[in-house]
């Protein structure tokens, strides 16, 4: 079974993994860790969101994902869905990416060549991807935390790291 991760520049990288479910879970956790490192290092948000989509597409298979920021493509979602239908794709999932306060940050659109809905396991992956996307977007919008955390003599102190609970329920 092929698994995907990211190299040091954030580009997708194909690697071989065993069919063992523990290896698949470990691969997913490694990918999430790499994405969180990219977010905390303030990598460009479009690249991070693309990495989330690539990881999601690889984990689910036979889908194409797109994350749109709310301010960038609010009016284009209908056109994207129409174009997907022209290519014989069906909407697999269309969900908002929101904060804890229900502020819309963006939209996750997923298309599939088969008319079907996400399974329970796929829904969990989608939720995790939405959480990662929300963290990336919110962290990008936040003022530069690194500049405000200094101690005497201008020695930098690590900014607080956003934590994401791990659950496989």
Buried (B, 14 or more C-beta within 10 A) or exposed (E): EEBBBBEEEBEBEEEEBEEEEEBBEEBBEBBBEBBBEBBBEBBEBEBBBBBBBBBBBBBBEEBBBBBBBBEEBEEEBEEBBEEBEEEEBBBBBEBBBBEEEEEEBBBBBBBBEEEEEBEEEBEBBBBBBBBBBBBBBBBBEEEEEEEEEEEEEEEEEEBEEEEBEEEEE
